[in-house]
C-alpha cells in the first residue's frame, strides 16, 4: 500500500528512453505478459508505474548477467 501512495507515473516516451524498446515492442511484450501494463489516465492517455519499469529493467540486467556466467 505504501508503494502505491508514493507511486510515480511515467509516460511512454520515458519508458522507451529507460528501456531502449520501441513503442511496438513495448506493446507486443505487454500482450505476451512480458512487460508491465500501463495505467489508464484518461480517454487517450496512459502511464506506467515507474517502480514496475525499474524492476523490469533490473530483471533484464540480472538475467543478462546471469546468462553470461
Secondary structure, 3 states (H helix, E strand, C coil): CHHHHCCCEECHHHHHHHHCCCHHHHHHHHHCCCCCCCEEEECCEEEEEHHHHHHHHHHHHHHHHHHHC
